[in-house]
């Protein structure tokens, strides 16, 4: 997954499967507090859209 920061919030690219949610939340908690504004899936495979 890639996280891009913009002035109004974050763009998350290819959120992985749900098992990764705790690690992703921990990483986001360590970043500047901004809302997630967009999720971008590059293709339909489960490991890119499962979260």
N, C-alpha and C positions, 0 to 999 in steps of 0.2 A: 504494500500500500504506500502511496505517496500522499503527503499532506503539504498543501501549498497555502501560505498565509497571505491574505490580502488586507487592505485597510478595514474592510467590513466583516471579515471572518475567514473561515477556512474552506478550502476545497479538498475533499478526500477523493482519491482516485483508486479504484479497484479495491474496495473493502473486502477483506478475506472472509473465510467461513466464521460462524459464530464463536467457535472455540477461541478465536483470537481476541474477542471483545475485551476481556480483562486487561490484556497487555496493551491494547490500543488505548483504552481508557486511561491507564497508568501513564502512557506516553503523552497523551493529550493533557492530562492533569499537570504535567511538568512544563507545559508551554503557556504562553500568555493566554489569559482568558478571553476567548473570542467565540462567537457562535459558529457552528458548522453550517455554512450557507448552501453548499452544493455537494452532491455525491455524483461522481462520474464513473460509469462502468464501461471499460473499453471493449468488452465482449461478454457473452452470456455464461461462460463457464462458472461452475459453482464456487471455485476458489477465488473468483473475482467479484461475485455478487451475493455471496451467502450471508454476509453480515447485515 
